[in-house]
């Protein structure tokens, strides 16, 4: 069954957000070495929970996004559209991680879906 595997927190000033979450919750945050400015957040080990990321806010009003792991992103995108949702950012490769797309449910909530693929380019 697909589960939430990652969260993203958008920020006007990602460095400020990084410092805030480190101070408040003691999270470990490291800059991702990939092609975009992105900070990977580790929220802990050995307890229930997920890790996430912090990024520059892509547009005004953008809120936290949860990403759901799926076995086949193409099939999941078809299911979203068939159930009344829409694709807002088409499938893209995250190098060395997998393929990601962003969608909205019929209520306007944005979520991501990720298919793991270490060979993604």
N, C-alpha and C positions, 0 to 999 in steps of 0.2 A: 504494500500500500504506500503511495507517495506521501512523504512527510516533509515538514518544514526543515530545511537543512542549513539555512543561512539568512541573516538579516542585513539590511543596508540602512545606514543612518545618513541622510543628506545633510550637508552643513554649508553655510555661507563661508565659514572659515574652518576648513577641516582640521588644521593644526590646533586651533582653539578647542574644537570638539574632542580631538584626541586627548588633549591634556585634561579636559573636564572628566571624561569617562575613566581615565587612568586614576585621577585623584578620588573620584567619588566611589568607584567600584573596584579599583585595583586591577582593572583589566590590563592585559599585555597588548600593546598595539605596535605593529611594525609596518613600515612602508613596503608596499608590494613592489617587486622589481620589474613588473610588467610594463606594457606600453602606455598605461594611463596612470594618473595620480590616484592612488587608492591605498587605504590603510587597512590591513588585516587585523581583526580584533579577536583575541582569544579570551573567552570569558571564564575559563576555569578548566579543570581536569577532574575526572573521577566522580562528577555529579551530573544529574540531568541538566541539559541545556544545550544551546547551540552557539557557534561562533558567528562572526559577521564581518562587516566592513564599514568604513566611513569614506565618503566621497564628496566632492564638490556638488552642491545642490544643482541639479540639471535645469530646473526652471522654478519660478516662484510657486510656492504652495506644495512643492514635492515633499512627501512625507516618508516615513519609514516603510520599507518594502521587505516583505518576507519572500524567500525563494524556496520553491518546492522541488525536491529531487524527483525526476521521472526517468523511466527506463527508455522511452522513445519520445524525444521532443516533438518530432513531426506529428506523431499520433496524438500527443497531448494537445498540440495547437489546434488540430482538427476538432478535438473534443471540446475545447474552450469555445470555438466558434459555433459548434453544433448546439451548445447549451446556452447560447445568447451572449457570450462574452466576446471580447475583441482583442486582437493583437495590436499593441501600441508601439512596440519595438521588435522588429522581426528577428528571427534566429541569427545569432552571430557567434563566432568562435572566440573563446577566451583561451589564448595560447597556453597549452600545457594543462588546462583544467577541464574544459568541456564546451558545450554549446548552450547558450542562454538566450531566452526571449522574455520580454515583458508583456503582460496582458492586463486587461481590466475585466472584472466580473460585471454582471448587469447592474450592480449598485455603484459602479465607478471606482471600486477599490483596485489599486494596482498591485500586482504580484509578479514574481519571476518564476520561471521554470528552467531547471538546469538538467542536462543530460551529461553525466560525467564522461570524459574522453581525454585521457592524457595526451593523445596524439593531435588534439585540436590545434589548428594554426590560424 
